[in-house]
Amino acid sequence: MTMIDVTIVIVFMAGLSAMLKFYMPDKYVPAINFLIGIAVGYFYIDFGTVRENLMYGALIGLGTGGFIDMASVPLAKIKGKLM
């Protein structure tokens, strides 16, 4: 697994969590990102031991939620100026 694969996983999880926000309350999405990240770490990531892979998956899951929140703030400001 290369760093490009990790980037693709993060983008996929960001899209998935954006879709999940339509179907469930926003407070549950970070927990689901965390659990999906752990699953990705166990089944897909192969950097070292299982413990390291689970840690990387958990960090990917937590980081995905941060990317979505970080991107929504500037978009809200831009929409506020246009309206």
Backbone hydrogen bonds, N-H to C=O, Kabsch-Sander energy under -0.5 kcal/mol:
donor,donor_aa,acceptor,acceptor_aa,energy
6,V,2,T,-1.5
7,T,3,M,-2.0
8,I,4,I,-2.3
9,V,5,D,-2.3
10,I,6,V,-2.3
11,V,7,T,-2.4
12,F,8,I,-2.5
13,M,9,V,-2.6
14,A,10,I,-2.3
15,G,11,V,-2.2
16,L,12,F,-2.3
17,S,13,M,-2.6
18,A,14,A,-1.9
19,M,15,G,-1.9
20,L,16,L,-2.1
21,K,17,S,-1.3
22,F,19,M,-1.2
23,Y,19,M,-0.6
23,Y,20,L,-0.9
24,M,20,L,-1.5
28,Y,25,P,-1.5
29,V,25,P,-0.5
29,V,26,D,-0.6
32,I,28,Y,-2.0
33,N,29,V,-2.7
34,F,30,P,-2.3
35,L,31,A,-2.2
36,I,32,I,-2.8
37,G,33,N,-2.5
38,I,34,F,-2.1
39,A,35,L,-2.1
40,V,36,I,-2.7
41,G,37,G,-2.5
42,Y,38,I,-2.0
43,F,39,A,-2.7
44,Y,40,V,-2.6
45,I,40,V,-1.9
53,N,49,T,-2.3
54,L,50,V,-2.5
55,M,51,R,-1.9
56,Y,52,E,-2.7
57,G,53,N,-2.4
58,A,54,L,-2.5
59,L,55,M,-2.4
60,I,56,Y,-2.2
61,G,57,G,-2.5
62,L,58,A,-2.5
63,G,59,L,-2.5
64,T,60,I,-1.9
65,G,61,G,-1.2
66,G,62,L,-1.2
67,F,63,G,-2.0
68,I,64,T,-1.7
69,D,65,G,-2.0
70,M,66,G,-2.4
71,A,67,F,-1.8
72,S,68,I,-1.6
73,V,69,D,-1.1
75,L,71,A,-1.2
76,A,72,S,-2.0
77,K,73,V,-1.8
78,I,74,P,-2.4
79,K,75,L,-2.4
80,G,76,A,-2.0
81,K,77,K,-1.7
82,L,78,I,-1.8
83,M,79,K,-1.5
